[in-house]
Amino acid sequence: MTEGTKARVVQEYVPGKQVTLAHVICNPRPELCSLIGVEKSGAIGIMTITPGEGAIIAADIASKSGDIAMDFIDRFTGCVLFTGDVAAVESSLEGTVRTLANVLGFTPAPLTRT
């Protein structure tokens, strides 16, 4: 690349059904909750799904898999965000990933936790 030119990044979605992230944030700090616009809770669950429309299905499964509050769903980026106590959030994430994989043929992501 020569001086004065800018690198160009092209992003594209690869066809397929995939859970790209399934993560539990345990005991989030109040500042984090405030910054992302959720009430203080025991845990935050976050998922990203490809294709983005799968977020609607994931949100439905998650809400039926545990006592959680659904805080954000974006069908364009595939982001799902929910809160609850740690056990409920983990249960909802596990149930959602398992159902997407076993029933709908999505490639699962490992459940991670911080």
N, CA, C and O atoms as a Tinker XYZ file with bonds, in Angstrom:
   456  protein
     1  N      0.849000   -1.156000    0.000000    73     2
     2  CA     0.000000    0.000000    0.000000    64     1     3
     3  C      0.908000    1.237000    0.000000    63     2     4     5
     4  O      1.907000    1.290000    0.718000    81     3
     5  N      0.552000    2.199000   -0.795000    73     3     6
     6  CA     1.363000    3.414000   -0.897000    64     5     7
     7  C      0.892000    4.446000    0.113000    63     6     8     9
     8  O     -0.233000    4.386000    0.610000    81     7
     9  N      1.769000    5.387000    0.405000    73     7    10
    10  CA     1.440000    6.430000    1.363000    64     9    11
    11  C      0.264000    7.251000    0.841000    63    10    12    13
    12  O      0.195000    7.588000   -0.341000    81    11
    13  N     -0.661000    7.564000    1.751000    73    11    14
    14  CA    -1.809000    8.378000    1.369000    64    13    15
    15  C     -3.016000    7.565000    0.929000    63    14    16    17
    16  O     -4.086000    8.133000    0.711000    81    15
    17  N     -2.876000    6.265000    0.792000    73    15    18
    18  CA    -4.033000    5.447000    0.432000    64    17    19
    19  C     -4.566000    4.781000    1.683000    63    18    20    21
    20  O     -3.832000    4.543000    2.642000    81    19
    21  N     -5.822000    4.493000    1.659000    73    19    22
    22  CA    -6.475000    3.858000    2.805000    64    21    23
    23  C     -6.794000    2.414000    2.460000    63    22    24    25
    24  O     -7.147000    2.086000    1.327000    81    23
    25  N     -6.662000    1.560000    3.466000    73    23    26
    26  CA    -7.058000    0.164000    3.292000    64    25    27
    27  C     -8.571000    0.090000    3.249000    63    26    28    29
    28  O     -9.256000    0.814000    3.972000    81    27
    29  N     -9.078000   -0.763000    2.422000    73    27    30
    30  CA   -10.512000   -0.944000    2.298000    64    29    31
    31  C    -10.868000   -2.322000    2.819000    63    30    32    33
    32  O    -10.263000   -3.317000    2.421000    81    31
    33  N    -11.843000   -2.382000    3.704000    73    31    34
    34  CA   -12.272000   -3.642000    4.283000    64    33    35
    35  C    -13.649000   -3.978000    3.735000    63    34    36    37
    36  O    -14.559000   -3.149000    3.771000    81    35
    37  N    -13.797000   -5.176000    3.237000    73    35    38
    38  CA   -15.078000   -5.642000    2.731000    64    37    39
    39  C    -15.577000   -6.721000    3.680000    63    38    40    41
    40  O    -14.903000   -7.725000    3.909000    81    39
    41  N    -16.773000   -6.499000    4.232000    73    39    42
    42  CA   -17.362000   -7.491000    5.112000    64    41    43
    43  C    -18.508000   -8.157000    4.373000    63    42    44    45
    44  O    -19.284000   -7.508000    3.672000    81    43
    45  N    -18.595000   -9.462000    4.544000    73    43    46
    46  CA   -19.703000  -10.172000    3.934000    64    45    47
    47  C    -20.116000  -11.318000    4.824000    63    46    48    49
    48  O    -19.305000  -11.863000    5.572000    81    47
    49  N    -21.370000  -11.679000    4.740000    73    47    50
    50  CA   -21.868000  -12.822000    5.485000    64    49    51
    51  C    -21.714000  -14.067000    4.626000    63    50    52    53
    52  O    -21.990000  -14.058000    3.427000    81    51
    53  N    -21.272000  -15.124000    5.262000    73    51    54
    54  CA   -21.154000  -16.398000    4.577000    64    53    55
    55  C    -22.461000  -17.147000    4.803000    63    54    56    57
    56  O    -22.935000  -17.229000    5.936000    81    55
    57  N    -23.055000  -17.696000    3.736000    73    55    58
    58  CA   -24.304000  -18.419000    3.923000    64    57    59
    59  C    -24.115000  -19.563000    4.917000    63    58    60    61
    60  O    -23.100000  -20.259000    4.897000    81    59
    61  N    -25.079000  -19.737000    5.758000    73    59    62
    62  CA   -25.025000  -20.809000    6.736000    64    61    63
    63  C    -25.775000  -20.406000    7.982000    63    62    64    65
    64  O    -26.170000  -19.253000    8.154000    81    63
    65  N    -25.961000  -21.377000    8.839000    73    63    66
    66  CA   -26.673000  -21.142000   10.091000    64    65    67
    67  C    -25.686000  -21.410000   11.216000    63    66    68    69
    68  O    -25.187000  -22.525000   11.367000    81    67
    69  N    -25.409000  -20.372000   12.009000    73    67    70
    70  CA   -24.371000  -20.513000   13.016000    64    69    71
    71  C    -24.642000  -19.638000   14.231000    63    70    72    73
    72  O    -25.068000  -18.490000   14.105000    81    71
    73  N    -24.388000  -20.201000   15.408000    73    71    74
    74  CA   -24.311000  -19.408000   16.632000    64    73    75
    75  C    -22.841000  -19.021000   16.733000    63    74    76    77
    76  O    -21.986000  -19.887000   16.921000    81    75
    77  N    -22.538000  -17.738000   16.613000    73    75    78
    78  CA   -21.144000  -17.310000   16.612000    64    77    79
    79  C    -20.642000  -16.926000   17.998000    63    78    80    81
    80  O    -19.432000  -16.895000   18.226000    81    79
    81  N    -21.548000  -16.633000   18.928000    73    79    82
    82  CA   -21.166000  -16.268000   20.285000    64    81    83
    83  C    -22.305000  -16.619000   21.225000    63    82    84    85
    84  O    -23.465000  -16.325000   20.939000    81    83
    85  N    -21.976000  -17.245000   22.342000    73    83    86
    86  CA   -22.932000  -17.524000   23.419000    64    85    87
    87  C    -22.168000  -17.314000   24.719000    63    86    88    89
    88  O    -21.401000  -18.181000   25.137000    81    87
    89  N    -22.373000  -16.172000   25.356000    73    87    90
    90  CA   -21.534000  -15.783000   26.484000    64    89    91
    91  C    -22.362000  -15.294000   27.665000    63    90    92    93
    92  O    -23.366000  -14.602000   27.496000    81    91
    93  N    -21.917000  -15.669000   28.872000    73    91    94
    94  CA   -22.525000  -15.203000   30.111000    64    93    95
    95  C    -21.561000  -14.237000   30.785000    63    94    96    97
    96  O    -20.394000  -14.564000   31.006000    81    95
    97  N    -22.049000  -13.060000   31.108000    73    95    98
    98  CA   -21.286000  -12.106000   31.914000    64    97    99
    99  C    -21.874000  -12.191000   33.313000    63    98   100   101
   100  O    -22.981000  -11.710000   33.556000    81    99
   101  N    -21.137000  -12.800000   34.233000    73    99   102
   102  CA   -21.609000  -12.978000   35.608000    64   101   103
   103  C    -21.328000  -11.725000   36.433000    63   102   104   105
   104  O    -20.264000  -11.116000   36.319000    81   103
   105  N    -22.282000  -11.358000   37.250000    73   103   106
   106  CA   -22.151000  -10.222000   38.160000    64   105   107
   107  C    -21.590000   -8.977000   37.480000    63   106   108   109
   108  O    -20.547000   -8.464000   37.886000    81   107
   109  N    -22.274000   -8.490000   36.452000    73   107   110
   110  CA   -21.769000   -7.303000   35.756000    64   109   111
   111  C    -21.766000   -6.081000   36.671000    63   110   112   113
   112  O    -22.629000   -5.932000   37.536000    81   111
   113  N    -20.797000   -5.230000   36.467000    73   111   114
   114  CA   -20.710000   -3.997000   37.251000    64   113   115
   115  C    -21.854000   -3.061000   36.846000    63   114   116   117
   116  O    -22.292000   -3.080000   35.696000    81   115
   117  N    -22.330000   -2.256000   37.772000    73   115   118
   118  CA   -23.414000   -1.320000   37.461000    64   117   119
   119  C    -23.089000   -0.403000   36.286000    63   118   120   121
   120  O    -23.979000   -0.063000   35.505000    81   119
   121  N    -21.824000    0.003000   36.150000    73   119   122
   122  CA   -21.435000    0.885000   35.052000    64   121   123
   123  C    -21.667000    0.214000   33.693000    63   122   124   125
   124  O    -22.134000    0.853000   32.750000    81   123
   125  N    -21.335000   -1.081000   33.603000    73   123   126
   126  CA   -21.549000   -1.808000   32.351000    64   125   127
   127  C    -23.037000   -1.878000   32.039000    63   126   128   129
   128  O    -23.452000   -1.618000   30.910000    81   127
   129  N    -23.832000   -2.227000   33.033000    73   127   130
   130  CA   -25.285000   -2.302000   32.823000    64   129   131
   131  C    -25.831000   -0.966000   32.324000    63   130   132   133
   132  O    -26.642000   -0.920000   31.399000    81   131
   133  N    -25.378000    0.107000   32.945000    73   131   134
   134  CA   -25.826000    1.441000   32.541000    64   133   135
   135  C    -25.416000    1.756000   31.105000    63   134   136   137
   136  O    -26.212000    2.284000   30.329000    81   135
   137  N    -24.185000    1.432000   30.758000    73   135   138
   138  CA   -23.682000    1.737000   29.413000    64   137   139
   139  C    -24.425000    0.978000   28.315000    63   138   140   141
   140  O    -24.616000    1.503000   27.218000    81   139
   141  N    -24.843000   -0.254000   28.608000    73   139   142
   142  CA   -25.546000   -1.021000   27.570000    64   141   143
   143  C    -27.059000   -0.952000   27.717000    63   142   144   145
   144  O    -27.798000   -1.551000   26.935000    81   143
   145  N    -27.518000   -0.206000   28.739000    73   143   146
   146  CA   -28.946000    0.058000   28.867000    64   145   147
   147  C    -29.767000   -1.074000   29.438000    63   146   148   149
   148  O    -30.917000   -1.262000   29.043000    81   147
   149  N    -29.194000   -1.840000   30.372000    73   147   150
   150  CA   -29.962000   -2.894000   31.031000    64   149   151
   151  C    -29.982000   -2.649000   32.526000    63   150   152   153
   152  O    -29.101000   -1.986000   33.072000    81   151
   153  N    -31.002000   -3.192000   33.184000    73   151   154
   154  CA   -31.091000   -3.109000   34.636000    64   153   155
   155  C    -30.005000   -3.973000   35.257000    63   154   156   157
   156  O    -29.610000   -4.986000   34.681000    81   155
   157  N    -29.521000   -3.580000   36.424000    73   155   158
   158  CA   -28.542000   -4.390000   37.155000    64   157   159
   159  C    -29.152000   -5.755000   37.440000    63   158   160   161
   160  O    -30.283000   -5.848000   37.918000    81   159
   161  N    -28.406000   -6.809000   37.147000    73   159   162
   162  CA   -28.888000   -8.163000   37.380000    64   161   163
   163  C    -27.709000   -9.061000   37.708000    63   162   164   165
   164  O    -26.559000   -8.622000   37.689000    81   163
   165  N    -27.996000  -10.307000   38.007000    73   163   166
   166  CA   -26.953000  -11.263000   38.343000    64   165   167
   167  C    -26.085000  -11.626000   37.159000    63   166   168   169
   168  O    -24.904000  -11.929000   37.327000    81   167
   169  N    -26.657000  -11.601000   35.948000    73   167   170
   170  CA   -25.896000  -11.992000   34.758000    64   169   171
   171  C    -26.515000  -11.388000   33.507000    63   170   172   173
   172  O    -27.701000  -11.062000   33.461000    81   171
   173  N    -25.667000  -11.253000   32.496000    73   171   174
   174  CA   -26.092000  -10.820000   31.167000    64   173   175
   175  C    -25.746000  -11.956000   30.216000    63   174   176   177
   176  O    -24.627000  -12.469000   30.236000    81   175
   177  N    -26.694000  -12.346000   29.390000    73   175   178
   178  CA   -26.441000  -13.336000   28.342000    64   177   179
   179  C    -26.404000  -12.622000   27.014000    63   178   180   181
   180  O    -27.269000  -11.794000   26.726000    81   179
   181  N    -25.407000  -12.935000   26.197000    73   179   182
   182  CA   -25.303000  -12.316000   24.885000    64   181   183
   183  C    -25.022000  -13.389000   23.850000    63   182   184   185
   184  O    -24.194000  -14.276000   24.058000    81   183
   185  N    -25.724000  -13.294000   22.737000    73   183   186
   186  CA   -25.554000  -14.234000   21.634000    64   185   187
   187  C    -25.488000  -13.463000   20.324000    63   186   188   189
   188  O    -26.085000  -12.395000   20.187000    81   187
   189  N    -24.762000  -14.013000   19.374000    73   187   190
   190  CA   -24.861000  -13.546000   17.996000    64   189   191
   191  C    -25.158000  -14.754000   17.131000    63   190   192   193
   192  O    -24.598000  -15.834000   17.314000    81   191
   193  N    -26.053000  -14.537000   16.189000    73   191   194
   194  CA   -26.584000  -15.601000   15.348000    64   193   195
   195  C    -26.463000  -15.186000   13.888000    63   194   196   197
   196  O    -26.703000  -14.028000   13.545000    81   195
   197  N    -26.093000  -16.127000   13.034000    73   195   198
   198  CA   -26.090000  -15.919000   11.586000    64   197   199
   199  C    -27.002000  -16.971000   10.971000    63   198   200   201
   200  O    -26.817000  -18.151000   11.266000    81   199
   201  N    -27.964000  -16.623000   10.145000    73   199   202
   202  CA   -28.320000  -15.284000    9.696000    64   201   203
   203  C    -29.014000  -14.505000   10.808000    63   202   204   205
   204  O    -29.523000  -15.086000   11.767000    81   203
   205  N    -29.026000  -13.184000   10.665000    73   203   206
   206  CA   -29.561000  -12.300000   11.689000    64   205   207
   207  C    -30.991000  -12.597000   12.094000    63   206   208   209
   208  O    -31.368000  -12.400000   13.249000    81   207
   209  N    -31.788000  -13.070000   11.150000    73   207   210
   210  CA   -33.183000  -13.382000   11.463000    64   209   211
   211  C    -33.293000  -14.493000   12.504000    63   210   212   213
   212  O    -34.313000  -14.620000   13.182000    81   211
   213  N    -32.243000  -15.292000   12.625000    73   211   214
   214  CA   -32.220000  -16.349000   13.636000    64   213   215
   215  C    -32.282000  -15.801000   15.049000    63   214   216   217
   216  O    -32.617000  -16.529000   15.983000    81   215
   217  N    -31.961000  -14.523000   15.217000    73   215   218
   218  CA   -32.035000  -13.898000   16.536000    64   217   219
   219  C    -33.460000  -13.919000   17.073000    63   218   220   221
   220  O    -33.664000  -14.027000   18.282000    81   219
   221  N    -34.436000  -13.818000   16.197000    73   219   222
   222  CA   -35.836000  -13.854000   16.623000    64   221   223
   223  C    -36.159000  -15.229000   17.195000    63   222   224   225
   224  O    -36.795000  -15.335000   18.244000    81   223
   225  N    -35.728000  -16.269000   16.515000    73   223   226
   226  CA   -35.950000  -17.639000   16.987000    64   225   227
   227  C    -35.180000  -17.875000   18.280000    63   226   228   229
   228  O    -35.711000  -18.463000   19.222000    81   227
   229  N    -33.920000  -17.415000   18.331000    73   227   230
   230  CA   -33.101000  -17.588000   19.527000    64   229   231
   231  C    -33.744000  -16.889000   20.725000    63   230   232   233
   232  O    -33.757000  -17.438000   21.827000    81   231
   233  N    -34.271000  -15.701000   20.522000    73   231   234
   234  CA   -34.913000  -14.962000   21.612000    64   233   235
   235  C    -36.148000  -15.707000   22.123000    63   234   236   237
   236  O    -36.400000  -15.742000   23.327000    81   235
   237  N    -36.903000  -16.290000   21.223000    73   235   238
   238  CA   -38.078000  -17.063000   21.618000    64   237   239
   239  C    -37.666000  -18.273000   22.454000    63   238   240   241
   240  O    -38.251000  -18.536000   23.505000    81   239
   241  N    -36.661000  -19.003000   21.987000    73   239   242
   242  CA   -36.196000  -20.187000   22.721000    64   241   243
   243  C    -35.648000  -19.782000   24.083000    63   242   244   245
   244  O    -35.981000  -20.401000   25.094000    81   243
   245  N    -34.802000  -18.740000   24.119000    73   243   246
   246  CA   -34.197000  -18.300000   25.375000    64   245   247
   247  C    -35.249000  -17.894000   26.394000    63   246   248   249
   248  O    -35.138000  -18.222000   27.576000    81   247
   249  N    -36.268000  -17.181000   25.936000    73   247   250
   250  CA   -37.297000  -16.700000   26.865000    64   249   251
   251  C    -38.130000  -17.850000   27.432000    63   250   252   253
   252  O    -38.739000  -17.712000   28.493000    81   251
   253  N    -38.158000  -18.982000   26.727000    73   251   254
   254  CA   -38.903000  -20.155000   27.195000    64   253   255
   255  C    -38.020000  -21.128000   27.972000    63   254   256   257
   256  O    -38.521000  -22.091000   28.551000    81   255
   257  N    -36.702000  -20.881000   27.988000    73   255   258
   258  CA   -35.764000  -21.806000   28.621000    64   257   259
   259  C    -35.371000  -21.397000   30.032000    63   258   260   261
   260  O    -34.731000  -22.184000   30.729000    81   259
   261  N    -35.722000  -20.219000   30.473000    73   259   262
   262  CA   -35.343000  -19.767000   31.808000    64   261   263
   263  C    -36.066000  -18.486000   32.170000    63   262   264   265
   264  O    -36.676000  -17.842000   31.317000    81   263
   265  N    -35.994000  -18.122000   33.430000    73   263   266
   266  CA   -36.646000  -16.916000   33.935000    64   265   267
   267  C    -35.733000  -15.722000   33.684000    63   266   268   269
   268  O    -35.002000  -15.284000   34.573000    81   267
   269  N    -35.786000  -15.208000   32.471000    73   267   270
   270  CA   -34.917000  -14.111000   32.042000    64   269   271
   271  C    -35.752000  -12.945000   31.540000    63   270   272   273
   272  O    -36.937000  -13.093000   31.243000    81   271
   273  N    -35.122000  -11.793000   31.452000    73   271   274
   274  CA   -35.747000  -10.613000   30.839000    64   273   275
   275  C    -35.042000  -10.368000   29.512000    63   274   276   277
   276  O    -33.820000  -10.226000   29.467000    81   275
   277  N    -35.804000  -10.321000   28.451000    73   275   278
   278  CA   -35.239000  -10.066000   27.124000    64   277   279
   279  C    -35.005000   -8.558000   27.006000    63   278   280   281
   280  O    -35.942000   -7.770000   27.134000    81   279
   281  N    -33.756000   -8.161000   26.763000    73   279   282
   282  CA   -33.407000   -6.743000   26.751000    64   281   283
   283  C    -33.156000   -6.173000   25.370000    63   282   284   285
   284  O    -33.368000   -4.981000   25.151000    81   283
   285  N    -32.704000   -7.005000   24.423000    73   283   286
   286  CA   -32.373000   -6.470000   23.100000    64   285   287
   287  C    -32.361000   -7.607000   22.085000    63   286   288   289
   288  O    -31.803000   -8.675000   22.336000    81   287
   289  N    -32.981000   -7.363000   20.944000    73   287   290
   290  CA   -32.961000   -8.297000   19.820000    64   289   291
   291  C    -32.745000   -7.473000   18.559000    63   290   292   293
   292  O    -33.475000   -6.514000   18.312000    81   291
   293  N    -31.757000   -7.837000   17.767000    73   291   294
   294  CA   -31.506000   -7.148000   16.499000    64   293   295
   295  C    -31.492000   -8.175000   15.381000    63   294   296   297
   296  O    -30.538000   -8.941000   15.240000    81   295
   297  N    -32.549000   -8.186000   14.592000    73   295   298
   298  CA   -32.659000   -9.176000   13.519000    64   297   299
   299  C    -31.722000   -8.878000   12.348000    63   298   300   301
   300  O    -31.562000   -9.716000   11.460000    81   299
   301  N    -31.107000   -7.704000   12.334000    73   299   302
   302  CA   -30.184000   -7.364000   11.250000    64   301   303
   303  C    -28.765000   -7.827000   11.557000    63   302   304   305
   304  O    -28.069000   -8.314000   10.667000    81   303
   305  N    -28.325000   -7.681000   12.816000    73   303   306
   306  CA   -26.976000   -8.120000   13.187000    64   305   307
   307  C    -26.973000   -9.488000   13.843000    63   306   308   309
   308  O    -25.918000  -10.109000   13.967000    81   307
   309  N    -28.139000   -9.972000   14.267000    73   307   310
   310  CA   -28.220000  -11.267000   14.922000    64   309   311
   311  C    -27.883000  -11.237000   16.396000    63   310   312   313
   312  O    -27.583000  -12.280000   16.976000    81   311
   313  N    -27.924000  -10.069000   17.019000    73   311   314
   314  CA   -27.572000   -9.939000   18.433000    64   313   315
   315  C    -28.807000  -10.146000   19.315000    63   314   316   317
   316  O    -29.883000   -9.608000   19.051000    81   315
   317  N    -28.615000  -10.942000   20.367000    73   315   318
   318  CA   -29.650000  -11.157000   21.380000    64   317   319
   319  C    -29.000000  -10.898000   22.734000    63   318   320   321
   320  O    -27.912000  -11.404000   23.007000    81   319
   321  N    -29.665000  -10.107000   23.590000    73   319   322
   322  CA   -29.134000   -9.760000   24.897000    64   321   323
   323  C    -30.245000   -9.931000   25.919000    63   322   324   325
   324  O    -31.346000   -9.411000   25.737000    81   323
   325  N    -29.959000  -10.662000   26.997000    73   323   326
   326  CA   -30.958000  -10.849000   28.040000    64   325   327
   327  C    -30.289000  -10.901000   29.406000    63   326   328   329
   328  O    -29.082000  -11.119000   29.517000    81   327
   329  N    -31.101000  -10.695000   30.448000    73   327   330
   330  CA   -30.582000  -10.642000   31.807000    64   329   331
   331  C    -31.399000  -11.523000   32.731000    63   330   332   333
   332  O    -32.528000  -11.905000   32.424000    81   331
   333  N    -30.804000  -11.833000   33.863000    73   331   334
   334  CA   -31.454000  -12.640000   34.896000    64   333   335
   335  C    -30.411000  -13.081000   35.892000    63   334   336   337
   336  O    -29.290000  -12.572000   35.897000    81   335
   337  N    -30.785000  -14.047000   36.753000    73   335   338
   338  CA   -29.756000  -14.555000   37.646000    64   337   339
   339  C    -28.839000  -15.490000   36.848000    63   338   340   341
   340  O    -29.190000  -15.930000   35.753000    81   339
   341  N    -27.678000  -15.784000   37.402000    73   339   342
   342  CA   -26.656000  -16.535000   36.665000    64   341   343
   343  C    -27.202000  -17.870000   36.172000    63   342   344   345
   344  O    -27.002000  -18.222000   35.009000    81   343
   345  N    -27.886000  -18.619000   37.032000    73   343   346
   346  CA   -28.401000  -19.936000   36.649000    64   345   347
   347  C    -29.415000  -19.843000   35.507000    63   346   348   349
   348  O    -29.396000  -20.663000   34.590000    81   347
   349  N    -30.297000  -18.847000   35.565000    73   347   350
   350  CA   -31.315000  -18.694000   34.526000    64   349   351
   351  C    -30.686000  -18.302000   33.191000    63   350   352   353
   352  O    -31.080000  -18.817000   32.144000    81   351
   353  N    -29.714000  -17.398000   33.221000    73   351   354
   354  CA   -29.055000  -16.966000   31.987000    64   353   355
   355  C    -28.278000  -18.133000   31.369000    63   354   356   357
   356  O    -28.355000  -18.356000   30.161000    81   355
   357  N    -27.536000  -18.873000   32.188000    73   355   358
   358  CA   -26.808000  -20.041000   31.666000    64   357   359
   359  C    -27.756000  -21.079000   31.090000    63   358   360   361
   360  O    -27.505000  -21.632000   30.020000    81   359
   361  N    -28.842000  -21.342000   31.798000    73   359   362
   362  CA   -29.823000  -22.313000   31.326000    64   361   363
   363  C    -30.430000  -21.884000   29.989000    63   362   364   365
   364  O    -30.595000  -22.697000   29.080000    81   363
   365  N    -30.755000  -20.611000   29.884000    73   363   366
   366  CA   -31.336000  -20.104000   28.636000    64   365   367
   367  C    -30.339000  -20.189000   27.480000    63   366   368   369
   368  O    -30.710000  -20.579000   26.373000    81   367
   369  N    -29.082000  -19.829000   27.727000    73   367   370
   370  CA   -28.065000  -19.928000   26.674000    64   369   371
   371  C    -27.866000  -21.377000   26.244000    63   370   372   373
   372  O    -27.849000  -21.673000   25.049000    81   371
   373  N    -27.715000  -22.281000   27.214000    73   371   374
   374  CA   -27.512000  -23.698000   26.889000    64   373   375
   375  C    -28.691000  -24.258000   26.107000    63   374   376   377
   376  O    -28.513000  -24.934000   25.094000    81   375
   377  N    -29.906000  -23.969000   26.590000    73   375   378
   378  CA   -31.099000  -24.467000   25.906000    64   377   379
   379  C    -31.248000  -23.914000   24.506000    63   378   380   381
   380  O    -31.663000  -24.627000   23.592000    81   379
   381  N    -30.913000  -22.655000   24.333000    73   379   382
   382  CA   -31.030000  -22.023000   23.021000    64   381   383
   383  C    -30.016000  -22.597000   22.037000    63   382   384   385
   384  O    -30.372000  -22.954000   20.914000    81   383
   385  N    -28.762000  -22.686000   22.452000    73   383   386
   386  CA   -27.725000  -23.239000   21.561000    64   385   387
   387  C    -28.054000  -24.686000   21.202000    63   386   388   389
   388  O    -27.940000  -25.085000   20.044000    81   387
   389  N    -28.459000  -25.464000   22.195000    73   387   390
   390  CA   -28.793000  -26.876000   21.952000    64   389   391
   391  C    -29.960000  -27.007000   20.961000    63   390   392   393
   392  O    -29.897000  -27.813000   20.032000    81   391
   393  N    -31.008000  -26.225000   21.159000    73   391   394
   394  CA   -32.173000  -26.304000   20.269000    64   393   395
   395  C    -31.838000  -25.830000   18.857000    63   394   396   397
   396  O    -32.237000  -26.462000   17.879000    81   395
   397  N    -31.111000  -24.725000   18.747000    73   395   398
   398  CA   -30.723000  -24.261000   17.418000    64   397   399
   399  C    -29.898000  -25.320000   16.686000    63   398   400   401
   400  O    -30.071000  -25.524000   15.485000    81   399
   401  N    -29.009000  -25.987000   17.406000    73   399   402
   402  CA   -28.161000  -27.010000   16.788000    64   401   403
   403  C    -28.955000  -28.272000   16.450000    63   402   404   405
   404  O    -28.887000  -28.765000   15.324000    81   403
   405  N    -29.700000  -28.793000   17.414000    73   403   406
   406  CA   -30.362000  -30.088000   17.234000    64   405   407
   407  C    -31.635000  -30.037000   16.390000    63   406   408   409
   408  O    -31.929000  -30.984000   15.659000    81   407
   409  N    -32.376000  -28.964000   16.480000    73   407   410
   410  CA   -33.653000  -28.877000   15.770000    64   409   411
   411  C    -33.509000  -28.165000   14.419000    63   410   412   413
   412  O    -34.110000  -28.579000   13.428000    81   411
   413  N    -32.713000  -27.098000   14.389000    73   411   414
   414  CA   -32.636000  -26.278000   13.180000    64   413   415
   415  C    -31.329000  -26.447000   12.398000    63   414   416   417
   416  O    -31.170000  -25.852000   11.332000    81   415
   417  N    -30.403000  -27.241000   12.910000    73   415   418
   418  CA   -29.172000  -27.512000   12.177000    64   417   419
   419  C    -28.142000  -26.406000   12.198000    63   418   420   421
   420  O    -27.290000  -26.344000   11.312000    81   419
   421  N    -28.199000  -25.526000   13.193000    73   419   422
   422  CA   -27.192000  -24.480000   13.318000    64   421   423
   423  C    -25.886000  -25.085000   13.817000    63   422   424   425
   424  O    -25.901000  -26.064000   14.564000    81   423
   425  N    -24.775000  -24.519000   13.417000    73   423   426
   426  CA   -23.489000  -24.884000   13.992000    64   425   427
   427  C    -23.376000  -24.161000   15.324000    63   426   428   429
   428  O    -23.468000  -22.934000   15.364000    81   427
   429  N    -23.176000  -24.901000   16.424000    73   427   430
   430  CA   -23.166000  -24.262000   17.748000    64   429   431
   431  C    -21.841000  -23.608000   18.082000    63   430   432   433
   432  O    -20.800000  -23.948000   17.518000    81   431
   433  N    -21.896000  -22.670000   19.003000    73   431   434
   434  CA   -20.699000  -22.067000   19.590000    64   433   435
   435  C    -20.576000  -22.594000   21.010000    63   434   436   437
   436  O    -21.588000  -22.902000   21.639000    81   435
   437  N    -19.366000  -22.704000   21.525000    73   435   438
   438  CA   -19.236000  -23.105000   22.927000    64   437   439
   439  C    -19.747000  -22.005000   23.844000    63   438   440   441
   440  O    -19.594000  -20.821000   23.542000    81   439
   441  N    -20.348000  -22.383000   24.951000    73   439   442
   442  CA   -20.804000  -21.418000   25.938000    64   441   443
   443  C    -19.583000  -20.918000   26.709000    63   442   444   445
   444  O    -18.828000  -21.713000   27.268000    81   443
   445  N    -19.395000  -19.605000   26.735000    73   443   446
   446  CA   -18.274000  -19.021000   27.454000    64   445   447
   447  C    -18.799000  -18.164000   28.595000    63   446   448   449
   448  O    -19.978000  -17.812000   28.641000    81   447
   449  N    -17.887000  -17.835000   29.527000    73   447   450
   450  CA   -18.337000  -17.158000   30.750000    64   449   451
   451  C    -17.207000  -16.287000   31.315000    63   450   452   453
   452  O    -16.048000  -16.697000   31.359000    81   451
   453  N    -17.580000  -15.068000   31.746000    73   451   454
   454  CA   -16.629000  -14.216000   32.466000    64   453   455
   455  C    -17.309000  -13.665000   33.703000    63   454   456
   456  O    -16.695000  -12.918000   34.464000    81   455
